[in-house]
Amino acid sequence: MQNVVYAINGPVVKVKDTKDFSMLEMVYVGNKKLIGEVIGITEEFTTIQVYETTTGLKAGEPVYNTGSPMCAVLGPGILSNIFDGIERPLLQIEKISDSAFISEGANVSALDEEKEYQTEIKVKVGDHLKGGHIYAECQETDVVRHYCMLSPLLEGDVISVNEDGNYKINDTVCVIKDENGKETELTLCQKWPIRQSRPVSERMLISRPLITGQRVIDTLLPIAKGGTAAIPGGFGTGKTMTQHQFAKWCDADIIVYIGCGERGNEMTQVLEEFSHLIDPKTNRPLTDRTVLIANTSNMPVAAREASIYTGITLAEYYRDMGYHIAIMADSTSRWAEALREISGRLEEMPAEEGFPAYLPSRLSEFYERAGYVETLSHKEGSITIIGAVSPQGSDFSEPVTQNTKRFVRCFWALDKSLAYARHYPAINWTTSYSEYVDDLSDFYTKNAGTDFMECRQAISNILIEENKLMEIVKLIGSDVLPDDQKLVIEIARVIRVGFLQQNAYHKDDTFVPLTKQLLMMKVILHLYSESKRVIAQGNVVNLVIKTGIMEKVIKMKYDIPNDKPEMFDDYIKEITDVLDNIKSDDEWRAK
Amino acid sequence: MSLQYMGLSQINGPLIVLEHVDGVSFDEVAEIRLDDGTERIGRVVEMSGDKVVLQVFEGTKGLSLKNTKTSFTGKPLEIPLSKDILGRVFNGSGKPIDNLGYIYPEKFADINGKPLNPVSRIYPRNYIRTGISSIDCLMTLIRGQKLPIFSGSGLSHNKLAVQIVRQAQIADESGQEFAVVFGAMGVKHDVADYFRKSFEESGVLQNVVMFLNLANDPIIERILTPRCALTAAEYLAYEKNMHILVILTDMTSYAEALREFSSSKGEIPGRKGYPGYLYSDLASLYERAGLIKGSTGSVTQIPILTMPNDDITHPVPDLTGYITEGQIVLDRNLDQSGVYPSISVLPSLSRLMKDGIGEGYTRADHSAVANQLFACYAKVQDARSLAAVIGEEELSEIDKKYIAFGVQFEKHFINQGFDENRTIEQTLELGWALLSLMPESELDRIDEKILSEKYNPDAAKRFYE
């Protein structure tokens, strides 16, 4: 019997009296074949969430089974593409609908089926393949080599192999036969259910940082490859800007950028900007290593819920090839709201603030798909998740922020007052934390400099000290402080303005290598110890300020190009000279 | 389809329920004819088997279970469009109310619109000169942007919106046609009148399309008003290649109408009783701004909303801020001290500004001036809160300078006349003059080179004359 639509409420559709559907199965709804997914089954009703607008859908229209869960198509052609939340290519949709607006029922294949890839076959007849085995490779973009791996669900002996040559994604390149005699043709692509994580051989310890080139992150609040981080912040505090900076500069091989329920113009900006920006490591446009998933706030809400899973499935696929992936999810709050919206339509019992009770478990499922792993093909790969959180009313005690906090190990809190003062990145150094500092200290000591961790601690101590002193200053003003404490406040200002604040639009300052970060810290600490010395000799702090040396140190981020580290020696020398001269100046006055 | 259904099976607030209905589609519009001959419009909001829930836009007053005949149109709500809508006045659901007769339509368009494909958008870069210093310099309005005004009851948001419309129109030199689409949701009669009069005085009235749902009009119709307005705007912009400025006021009333509708449907409420889908719903309006490939027109939105109790964390301003590309926040203290426009500079922001200013757009030093003014004014606030505790006398020299800077900044930069139209040059020079009140060493956001060129303490002297 044909299954038909019985009830419609927004994106939720019900089918009555059927036992044909399985949980989380993908279905086509109505004459327009809207894409949907089964989210609830009772004896009476099967509940389906539809990923497109249901305007115009009628009761009595057919619902078709597909027999498989929501899957992502994985194969060459993913990179430098832009998809919606259920992996439909937006450029393709623009072409077929011939309009700037997205029409429903647009059935297009996720990847370009006509494009040919120069493919090398890596197996021969008789080879025994297990899940994860690489059977073919091709050049996907100029910078990324694509490895076609046997789906983790399959195993078998190769019984026939085609020759190297040009293949489309659906062409058979070899055939395997499993122990039951079932033959499977392998093409360049495969499918994987988006809500299930792809298996790995082993999870490894976290030991390497994801270098972002942002001083406040790399130095004070580092993130590891395979780690998880959350960026919470009210509107206008720069979540998106910070995410863009990471996407542009972090040292991952591949970036998956999920625009989840955010602004359309922002996605357009990413598209435009990334195709113009040249990756310094490869000399190719950034789009060559980027996948964009754009489900803007006005696109159907159910697809917004799926977009996060689609994104991470694509990331896992590339991780299995041995790449390091960074995922930017902007913003997970919109995703949580999509959950809430669907849950409301299903009339489920709400927990906190109307969010469903399963919000924490869904969040943890997502963040746990990050990690540094040994893949089935025994390569090393990692997924780092950086999720933006948009707390309602900028209140960090709301459920999404609080639950996210439990599952991430880096918490970069964006601060309204810093953003108001246009201090970017507006990451508050006192309320933020990173649990990866200890895991990464070996790496920093070995690769950035033996004294990196000491300098980091010294800088951090000054900021903590300043924080305490500011409490006093707020009450009674800074004039009453003794000179050594005034100096702490001044040096902290140098750190804040000269080190933590970073200009994304300045050609050198937008990305700063670790070595320069260390040298900058050293100059600031040198300035601190030298000024402390002259103040201990009885000079007042105002004399130090009047020399203008602090302003000079603050501006070193602009004045010293990234490729001229030797200039820092001049700064060290100049600081000592200038401060020594105060002393003589003072002595001269004493005479 | 001429099938008519007699009577109703249930009436609940603005919702009516019909049973034994066949072949109706979701979101379809129905005509409900009463025995007295009047007609109302309803929309399908929920279907379950042969039971259909309709939302009646004009309200259910006077409806009974047996005095109605309902027929379905088979289409979602559409409004007639042609270039003749310019200069006309419509009610909240798109019917003419100016006694000038019906529109001869070129086409009908579904008021719900469709989501814009992000790849078909053009990233907005051209700035709109409003002639208001604080906006032009610190939160530049970009063509294709959605920039709301966050206000409170009793503040001068309407005056500000009118000034923006009038001066933006004057500044537009592209030669392209310019029009205003005005959507009023739940505003008072005299407010709507004020807008009409102001448009008339500035000579744009024949280029204004008005959709009015006033405070005493049916609440459910209010949910349609912004959609009608935006559908008209999209038509004029993308098909007729005009530059359209959409003013929507007041979004808070709109959200309240949505809440009323949601609770009458028995939906599970989210924050403060607003439905859980408020974000998606607001986004489906605000996202209908921008520029698209293949058209030279643009839709720029200036929604106005009053923050209940001046609370910016209230769900409506909060969710709005997450969707729109910045905000202009008005401040009651400034307003009370006689500053117009009373723009609270620090929480205000324009996200698209960074790519629409500087060399080739405004002036090379624009972003430096803006950043420095923000940074200095943030310090003014610190100094003021310190002064409130220990008294102004006890402040350090530099803090005193900040206090003085703050006073002049508010008096000369933020404050300006309703008729005063400043060029971007004037605004930036004024900014430099104010910055020159501060010692050079405090200006840490500006490149050495520009600073030495532009820093001029003599220019600052005029503030003390």
Interface residues (C-beta under 8 A of the other chain):
Chain A: Y6 A7 I8 N9 G10 K14 K16 T53 T54 T55 G56 L57 K58 A59 G60 I82 L90 L91 I93 E94 S97 S99 A100 F101 I102 S103 G234 F235 G236 G259 G261 R263 G264 N265 M267 T268 Q269 L271 E272 A294 T296 S297 N298 M299 P300 V301 R334 E337 A338 R340 E341 S343 G344 E347 P350 E353 G354 S390 Q392 G393 S394 D395 K416 S417 Y420 A421 R422 H423 V473 K474 L475 I476 G477 S478 D479 V497 Y505 G548 E551 I554 K555 Y558
Chain B: D22 G23 V24 S25 F26 D27 E28 E46 M47 S48 G49 D50 P76 D110 N112 G113 K114 P115 L116 N117 P118 V119 S120 R121 I122 Y123 P124 G144 Q145 Y238 E267 I268 P269 G270 R271 P275 G276 Y277 Y279 S280 A283 S284 Y286 E287 R288 G290 I292 K293 G294 S295 T313 H314 P315 D318 L319 G321 Y322 I323 E325 G326 Q327 L346 P347 L349 R351 L352 K354 D355 S367 N371 F374 A375 A378 K379 S385 L386 V389 I390 E394 L395 S396 D399 S441 D444 R445 D447 E448
